[in-house]
Amino acid sequence: MVSARSDRPRIRSLLAAAALLAGLAGCASGTDEGGPAADVPGITAEPCPKAVNRDHGCIYLGIISDLTTGPFTGLGVPMVTAQKAFWDRVNRQGGIGGYDVDVHTYIRDNKYDPATHRSAYIEIKDKVLALAQSLGSPTTEAILSDLRAARMIAVPGSYPSRWEFEDVILESGASYCFESMNAIDYAVDTFGAESVLAVYYSGDYGGEGAAGARLAATARGLRYSEVETQQGAAKQAEAVRAILERRPDVVMLTVGPAETAAIAGKAVEAGFQGRFMGNNPTWVGSLLKTPAAEVLKARYLVVAPWKTFPADSPGHTAMRLALGQVEPDNALTSGWIFQYPLKTVLEKAAANGDLTREGVYDALRQVTTVDYEGMLPRKAGNFSGSPNAAAFRESVVGRPDEREFTGVKVITDFVSGPTATGHNLASPCYAAG
């Protein structure tokens, strides 16, 4: 951890100078009570509202997630819980360069709607140094041009390969594209799949998953087809019809959990004999409480960017201790892991003596490894190289199991199949597909 208390006076002097200039110009200081100065967004000399270290200043980070009515509320809510716990732990360990970090003040709900996401972002963008979470691919896309213009770093709650090509996005884990490649390679090598049908949402998320499946099917000489579907469990009739007509060996799902249960349950009920694999967002533990539970246990595998909540690593242990008594949930793990690169970048900016938005932007490109405390390999945190050189390509495969704390048992270690390993990431998979 970077203590770098000597850097704190520089930031304080920047804040004081900004306030003085505002006063000389006859302007208001532009601060909310307890909030950051408008001239230096997201950082104050005053302590955070619930500071652990009362002699520290405050770094404000924003969170925009799916918290109420969107299809990924089951992921967004626990991710936010974990991110609060992560930064509370950082603060208890001394903070960042003489500052505590606040992720409580500027939490907003996007309902997984791009317009709502953008409105929330506009509301808080001048009050935060960076976004600790921007959940969703199409939602993050809605603010991407503004993030670029402001040079504001955002941690995405999504995994499209296009994030490898964006300097303001601080991603973790293998992309949906590589997940799908690894899924199809696993299906071929483990149960001899010869045909694939991709069922996917429109947009970057679904398009990325389908592109990875398509690229892997081509590389492995499989018969491939695809069908785009809508959000909503009741809107899966066309997808189910396509499965029954084409009868693939494996259906690759890039949808939400509700659609996963509906598609798998109805297709098998109608006589489908094949298997299902899904990108990480297709699974939540509550699916084992649905009528499709037995089908999912028998026919479905999830491909994920990291191991589950009860896994044995220093980071998993630290997460569980920080969270205390909670219902085990793999989304908690995701929320926690997403914060390690941001912590590393903030520490680098503090060590550079430039804990400002521009300084954080510059620090990101200097990071070549991230200490994920064993939750991911250190090499997964390379943000300095080309997209093809820096992209992390390894996934884990899990199967539903009610005996596990989070309802899924990891059955592989981190692995990159031959398709992902050999793929030249010259452009985002979705755009190239």
C-alpha positions as CSV (number, residue, x, y, z in Angstrom):
1,M,0.0,0.0,0.0
2,V,1.2,3.5,-0.8
3,S,1.3,5.7,2.3
4,A,2.6,8.8,0.4
5,R,1.5,11.2,3.0
6,S,3.9,13.7,1.6
7,D,1.7,13.9,-1.5
8,R,-1.3,15.1,0.4
9,P,-0.1,18.6,1.0
10,R,0.2,19.1,-2.8
11,I,-3.4,18.1,-3.3
12,R,-4.5,20.3,-0.5
13,S,-2.6,23.2,-2.0
14,L,-4.3,22.6,-5.3
15,L,-7.7,22.7,-3.6
16,A,-6.8,25.8,-1.7
17,A,-5.6,27.5,-4.9
18,A,-8.7,26.6,-6.7
19,A,-10.9,28.0,-3.9
20,L,-8.9,31.2,-3.9
21,L,-9.2,31.7,-7.6
22,A,-12.9,31.1,-7.4
23,G,-13.2,33.7,-4.7
24,L,-11.2,36.2,-6.6
25,A,-13.5,35.7,-9.6
26,G,-16.5,36.3,-7.4
27,C,-17.7,32.8,-7.8
28,A,-19.2,30.4,-5.4
29,S,-16.9,27.6,-4.2
30,G,-19.0,25.0,-6.0
31,T,-19.0,22.5,-3.2
32,D,-21.8,20.5,-1.7
33,E,-21.7,20.0,2.0
34,G,-19.2,17.3,2.6
35,G,-18.7,17.0,-1.2
36,P,-15.8,17.7,-3.4
37,A,-14.7,21.0,-4.9
38,A,-15.9,21.6,-8.4
39,D,-12.5,22.8,-9.5
40,V,-10.8,19.5,-8.5
41,P,-13.6,17.0,-9.0
42,G,-14.0,14.2,-6.4
43,I,-11.3,15.1,-3.9
44,T,-11.5,17.3,-0.8
45,A,-9.2,18.4,2.0
46,E,-12.0,17.8,4.4
47,P,-12.6,14.2,5.7
48,C,-15.2,11.9,4.3
49,P,-18.7,12.0,5.9
50,K,-18.0,8.7,7.6
51,A,-14.3,8.9,7.8
52,V,-12.2,6.1,9.4
53,N,-9.2,8.5,9.6
54,R,-10.5,11.9,10.7
55,D,-7.2,13.6,9.8
56,H,-7.5,12.5,6.1
57,G,-9.0,14.2,3.1
58,C,-11.6,12.4,1.0
59,I,-11.6,10.8,-2.4
60,Y,-15.2,10.4,-3.7
61,L,-15.9,7.6,-6.1
62,G,-19.3,7.1,-7.9
63,I,-21.3,4.0,-8.4
64,I,-24.0,3.6,-11.0
65,S,-25.6,0.2,-10.9
66,D,-28.8,-1.8,-11.5
67,L,-30.4,-1.6,-8.1
68,T,-34.2,-1.9,-8.4
69,T,-36.0,-3.0,-11.6
70,G,-33.5,-4.0,-14.3
71,P,-32.6,-7.5,-15.3
72,F,-29.3,-7.5,-13.4
73,T,-30.5,-6.2,-10.0
74,G,-29.4,-9.6,-8.6
75,L,-25.9,-8.8,-9.6
76,G,-25.8,-5.0,-9.0
77,V,-27.0,-4.9,-5.4
78,P,-24.5,-7.4,-4.0
79,M,-21.7,-5.9,-6.1
80,V,-22.3,-2.5,-4.5
81,T,-22.3,-4.2,-1.0
82,A,-19.0,-5.7,-1.7
83,Q,-17.5,-2.5,-3.1
84,K,-18.5,-0.6,0.1
85,A,-16.8,-3.3,2.1
86,F,-13.7,-3.2,-0.1
87,W,-13.1,0.5,0.4
88,D,-14.0,0.4,4.1
89,R,-11.1,-2.1,4.4
90,V,-8.8,0.1,2.4
91,N,-9.6,3.0,4.8
92,R,-9.0,0.9,7.9
93,Q,-5.6,0.0,6.4
94,G,-4.7,3.6,6.1
95,G,-6.4,4.9,3.0
96,I,-4.8,6.1,-0.2
97,G,-2.0,8.7,0.1
98,G,-3.5,10.5,3.1
99,Y,-7.1,10.2,1.9
100,D,-10.0,8.0,2.8
101,V,-12.2,6.7,0.0
102,D,-16.0,7.3,0.0
103,V,-18.2,5.1,-2.3
104,H,-21.3,5.6,-0.2
105,T,-22.3,9.2,-1.1
106,Y,-22.7,9.0,-4.8
107,I,-24.5,5.7,-5.5
108,R,-27.2,5.9,-8.3
109,D,-29.6,3.4,-9.9
110,N,-29.5,2.9,-13.7
111,K,-32.3,0.3,-13.9
112,Y,-30.1,-1.1,-16.7
113,D,-31.4,1.7,-19.0
114,P,-28.8,3.7,-20.9
115,A,-30.7,7.0,-20.7
116,T,-31.2,6.6,-16.9
117,H,-27.5,5.7,-16.6
118,R,-26.5,8.8,-18.4
119,S,-28.7,11.1,-16.3
120,A,-27.2,9.6,-13.2
121,Y,-23.7,10.1,-14.5
122,I,-24.4,13.8,-15.4
123,E,-25.7,14.3,-11.9
124,I,-22.6,13.1,-10.2
125,K,-19.7,13.5,-12.7
126,D,-18.4,16.8,-11.2
127,K,-18.5,15.4,-7.7
128,V,-16.5,12.2,-8.1
129,L,-12.9,11.4,-9.1
130,A,-13.7,8.2,-10.9
131,L,-16.5,5.6,-11.2
132,A,-16.0,2.6,-9.0
133,Q,-18.8,0.8,-10.9
134,S,-20.6,1.5,-14.2
135,L,-22.8,-1.6,-14.6
136,G,-23.6,-2.8,-18.0
137,S,-22.2,-2.6,-21.6
138,P,-24.9,-0.5,-23.3
139,T,-25.2,1.7,-20.2
140,T,-21.5,2.4,-20.0
141,E,-21.5,3.1,-23.8
142,A,-24.0,5.9,-23.1
143,I,-21.4,7.8,-21.1
144,L,-18.2,6.7,-22.9
145,S,-17.7,9.8,-25.0
146,D,-18.1,12.0,-21.9
147,L,-15.7,9.8,-19.9
148,R,-13.1,10.2,-22.7
149,A,-13.5,14.0,-22.8
150,A,-13.3,14.3,-19.0
151,R,-10.5,11.6,-18.8
152,M,-12.5,10.0,-16.0
153,I,-11.7,6.4,-15.2
154,A,-14.7,4.0,-14.9
155,V,-14.7,0.4,-13.6
156,P,-17.2,-1.5,-15.7
157,G,-19.6,-4.1,-14.4
158,S,-19.3,-5.8,-17.7
159,Y,-16.8,-7.6,-19.9
160,P,-17.0,-6.8,-23.6
161,S,-13.6,-7.1,-25.4
162,R,-14.0,-3.5,-26.6
163,W,-13.0,-2.3,-23.1
164,E,-9.5,-3.5,-24.0
165,F,-9.4,-0.6,-26.5
166,E,-10.6,2.1,-24.2
167,D,-8.1,4.1,-22.1
168,V,-10.7,5.3,-19.6
169,I,-12.1,1.8,-18.8
170,L,-10.5,-0.2,-16.0
171,E,-11.7,-3.8,-16.6
172,S,-11.0,-7.1,-14.8
173,G,-11.2,-10.7,-16.0
174,A,-11.7,-12.3,-19.4
175,S,-14.2,-10.6,-21.8
176,Y,-17.5,-12.2,-22.8
177,C,-15.9,-13.0,-26.1
178,F,-13.1,-15.1,-24.5
179,E,-15.6,-16.6,-22.1
180,S,-17.6,-17.9,-25.0
181,M,-14.5,-19.1,-26.8
182,N,-13.5,-21.0,-23.7
183,A,-17.0,-22.4,-23.3
184,I,-17.2,-23.8,-26.8
185,D,-13.6,-25.2,-26.6
186,Y,-14.7,-26.9,-23.3
187,A,-17.8,-28.3,-25.0
188,V,-15.8,-29.8,-27.8
189,D,-13.1,-31.2,-25.7
190,T,-15.3,-32.5,-22.8
191,F,-18.4,-33.8,-24.5
192,G,-17.7,-33.8,-28.2
193,A,-20.0,-31.0,-29.3
194,E,-20.3,-30.7,-33.1
195,S,-22.9,-27.9,-33.4
196,V,-23.6,-24.6,-31.6
197,L,-26.6,-22.2,-31.4
198,A,-26.0,-18.9,-29.7
199,V,-28.9,-17.2,-28.1
200,Y,-28.1,-13.6,-27.1
201,Y,-29.4,-10.1,-26.2
202,S,-28.9,-7.4,-28.8
203,G,-26.1,-4.9,-28.1
204,D,-22.5,-5.3,-26.9
205,Y,-23.1,-7.9,-24.2
206,G,-25.0,-10.3,-26.3
207,G,-23.1,-9.5,-29.5
208,E,-19.8,-10.2,-27.7
209,G,-20.9,-13.6,-26.4
210,A,-22.3,-14.6,-29.8
211,A,-19.1,-13.4,-31.5
212,G,-16.9,-15.5,-29.3
213,A,-19.1,-18.6,-29.9
214,R,-19.0,-17.9,-33.6
215,L,-15.2,-17.5,-33.7
216,A,-14.7,-20.7,-31.7
217,A,-17.2,-22.7,-33.8
218,T,-15.3,-21.6,-36.9
219,A,-11.9,-22.4,-35.4
220,R,-13.1,-25.9,-34.3
221,G,-15.1,-26.7,-37.5
222,L,-18.5,-26.8,-35.8
223,R,-21.9,-26.1,-37.3
224,Y,-23.0,-22.7,-36.0
225,S,-26.2,-20.7,-35.9
226,E,-27.6,-17.9,-33.8
227,V,-30.8,-16.2,-32.7
228,E,-31.2,-12.8,-31.0
229,T,-33.7,-12.5,-28.2
230,Q,-35.3,-9.9,-26.0
231,Q,-35.1,-9.2,-22.3
232,G,-37.9,-10.9,-20.3
233,A,-38.6,-14.5,-19.4
234,A,-42.0,-14.4,-21.2
235,K,-40.4,-13.4,-24.5
236,Q,-38.4,-16.5,-25.2
237,A,-40.8,-18.4,-27.4
238,E,-38.7,-17.7,-30.6
239,A,-35.5,-18.7,-28.9
240,V,-37.0,-22.0,-27.7
241,R,-38.5,-22.6,-31.1
242,A,-35.1,-22.2,-32.7
243,I,-33.5,-24.6,-30.3
244,L,-36.1,-27.3,-31.0
245,E,-35.8,-26.8,-34.8
246,R,-32.0,-26.8,-35.0
247,R,-31.3,-29.2,-32.1
248,P,-27.6,-28.1,-31.5
249,D,-25.3,-30.1,-29.2
250,V,-24.8,-26.9,-27.1
251,V,-26.8,-23.7,-26.7
252,M,-24.5,-20.8,-25.8
253,L,-26.5,-18.2,-23.7
254,T,-25.6,-14.6,-23.4
255,V,-28.7,-13.3,-21.6
256,G,-29.9,-12.7,-18.1
257,P,-30.7,-15.2,-15.3
258,A,-34.4,-15.1,-15.8
259,E,-34.1,-15.8,-19.5
260,T,-31.6,-18.7,-18.8
261,A,-34.2,-20.4,-16.6
262,A,-37.0,-19.8,-19.1
263,I,-35.1,-21.0,-22.2
264,A,-33.5,-24.1,-20.6
265,G,-36.7,-25.1,-18.8
266,K,-39.1,-24.8,-21.8
267,A,-36.7,-26.3,-24.3
268,V,-36.0,-29.4,-22.3
269,E,-39.7,-29.7,-21.4
270,A,-40.4,-29.8,-25.1
271,G,-37.9,-32.5,-25.7
272,F,-34.5,-30.9,-26.3
273,Q,-31.6,-33.3,-25.5
274,G,-28.6,-31.0,-25.8
275,R,-26.7,-28.9,-23.3
276,F,-26.5,-25.2,-22.3
277,M,-23.6,-23.0,-21.5
278,G,-23.8,-19.4,-20.4
279,N,-21.6,-16.3,-19.9
280,N,-21.2,-15.3,-16.3
281,P,-24.2,-12.9,-16.1
282,T,-26.6,-15.8,-17.0
283,W,-26.3,-17.2,-13.5
284,V,-27.4,-16.3,-10.0
285,G,-27.8,-18.8,-7.1
286,S,-31.5,-18.1,-6.9
287,L,-32.0,-20.0,-10.1
288,L,-31.9,-23.2,-8.0
289,K,-35.2,-22.1,-6.5
290,T,-36.9,-21.9,-9.8
291,P,-38.9,-24.7,-11.7
292,A,-35.9,-25.0,-14.0
293,A,-33.5,-26.0,-11.2
294,E,-33.3,-29.7,-12.1
295,V,-32.8,-28.9,-15.8
296,L,-30.0,-26.5,-15.0
297,K,-28.2,-28.9,-12.7
298,A,-28.3,-31.6,-15.4
299,R,-27.7,-29.6,-18.6
300,Y,-26.2,-26.2,-17.8
301,L,-22.6,-24.9,-17.2
302,V,-21.6,-21.3,-16.5
303,V,-18.2,-19.8,-17.7
304,A,-17.0,-17.2,-15.3
305,P,-14.1,-14.8,-15.0
306,W,-13.1,-15.9,-11.5
307,K,-13.7,-18.5,-8.8
308,T,-16.7,-18.4,-6.4
309,F,-17.3,-16.7,-3.1
310,P,-16.1,-19.6,-0.9
311,A,-12.8,-20.1,-2.8
312,D,-9.6,-20.4,-0.9
313,S,-7.3,-17.4,-1.6
314,P,-6.1,-14.5,0.6
315,G,-8.4,-12.1,-1.3
316,H,-11.5,-14.3,-0.9
317,T,-10.7,-14.6,2.9
318,A,-10.3,-10.9,3.2
319,M,-13.6,-10.3,1.4
320,R,-15.5,-12.7,3.6
321,L,-14.1,-11.1,6.7
322,A,-14.8,-7.6,5.5
323,L,-18.4,-8.5,4.6
324,G,-19.2,-10.3,7.8
325,Q,-22.6,-12.1,8.0
326,V,-24.0,-12.1,4.5
327,E,-25.7,-14.5,2.2
328,P,-22.9,-16.0,0.1
329,D,-23.2,-14.7,-3.5
330,N,-20.8,-14.8,-6.4
331,A,-21.8,-11.2,-7.3
332,L,-20.2,-10.1,-4.1
333,T,-16.9,-11.7,-5.4
334,S,-17.3,-9.8,-8.7
335,G,-17.9,-6.5,-6.9
336,W,-14.9,-7.0,-4.7
337,I,-12.5,-8.1,-7.4
338,F,-13.4,-5.2,-9.7
339,Q,-11.9,-2.7,-7.2
340,Y,-8.3,-4.1,-7.0
341,P,-7.2,-2.3,-10.3
342,L,-8.8,1.0,-9.2
343,K,-7.0,0.8,-5.9
344,T,-3.7,0.1,-7.7
345,V,-4.2,3.0,-10.0
346,L,-5.1,5.4,-7.2
347,E,-2.0,4.3,-5.3
348,K,0.2,4.8,-8.4
349,A,-1.3,8.3,-8.9
350,A,-0.6,9.1,-5.2
351,A,3.0,7.8,-5.5
352,N,3.3,10.1,-8.6
353,G,2.2,13.0,-6.5
354,D,-0.8,13.7,-8.8
355,L,-4.0,12.5,-7.2
356,T,-6.2,14.4,-9.7
357,R,-8.4,13.1,-12.5
358,E,-5.6,13.7,-15.0
359,G,-3.1,12.1,-12.7
360,V,-5.3,9.0,-12.3
361,Y,-5.7,8.8,-16.1
362,D,-1.9,8.9,-16.5
363,A,-1.3,6.4,-13.8
364,L,-3.6,3.8,-15.3
365,R,-1.3,3.4,-18.3
366,Q,1.7,2.8,-16.0
367,V,0.1,-0.3,-14.4
368,T,1.5,-3.6,-15.6
369,T,0.3,-6.0,-12.9
370,V,-2.3,-5.9,-10.1
371,D,-2.2,-7.7,-6.8
372,Y,-5.6,-9.3,-6.7
373,E,-4.5,-11.2,-3.5
374,G,-4.8,-14.5,-5.4
375,M,-8.3,-13.9,-6.7
376,L,-6.9,-13.5,-10.2
377,P,-3.4,-13.9,-11.6
378,R,-1.3,-10.7,-11.3
379,K,-0.9,-10.7,-15.1
380,A,-4.7,-10.0,-15.4
381,G,-4.0,-6.4,-14.4
382,N,-1.9,-5.2,-17.3
383,F,-3.2,-1.9,-18.6
384,S,0.0,-0.7,-20.4
385,G,0.3,-2.9,-23.4
386,S,-1.6,-3.2,-26.7
387,P,-5.1,-4.8,-26.4
388,N,-3.9,-8.1,-27.9
389,A,-0.9,-8.3,-25.6
390,A,-2.6,-7.2,-22.5
391,A,-6.0,-9.0,-22.7
392,F,-6.5,-11.6,-20.1
393,R,-8.0,-14.8,-21.7
394,E,-8.6,-17.3,-18.9
395,S,-11.9,-18.4,-17.4
396,V,-13.3,-21.0,-15.0
397,V,-16.2,-23.4,-15.7
398,G,-18.8,-24.1,-13.0
399,R,-21.9,-26.3,-12.7
400,P,-25.0,-25.7,-10.5
401,D,-24.8,-27.5,-7.2
402,E,-27.2,-26.8,-4.3
403,R,-24.6,-28.2,-1.9
404,E,-22.3,-25.2,-2.6
405,F,-22.7,-21.9,-0.8
406,T,-23.4,-20.0,-3.9
407,G,-25.2,-22.8,-5.8
408,V,-22.4,-23.4,-8.3
409,K,-19.3,-25.6,-8.1
410,V,-16.1,-24.6,-10.0
411,I,-14.9,-27.6,-12.0
412,T,-11.8,-26.2,-13.7
413,D,-8.9,-23.9,-12.8
414,F,-8.2,-20.8,-14.8
415,V,-7.9,-22.0,-18.4
416,S,-7.7,-20.5,-21.8
417,G,-8.7,-22.9,-24.6
418,P,-7.0,-23.0,-28.0
419,T,-9.4,-20.5,-29.6
420,A,-8.9,-17.8,-27.0
421,T,-5.2,-18.5,-26.8
422,G,-4.7,-18.2,-30.5
423,H,-7.0,-15.3,-31.2
424,N,-5.5,-12.0,-32.5
425,L,-7.5,-9.3,-30.7
426,A,-6.9,-6.7,-33.4
427,S,-10.4,-5.2,-32.9
428,P,-13.3,-5.8,-30.5
429,C,-14.9,-9.2,-31.2
430,Y,-18.4,-7.8,-31.6
431,A,-17.3,-5.2,-34.1
432,A,-15.2,-7.8,-36.0
433,G,-18.0,-10.5,-35.9
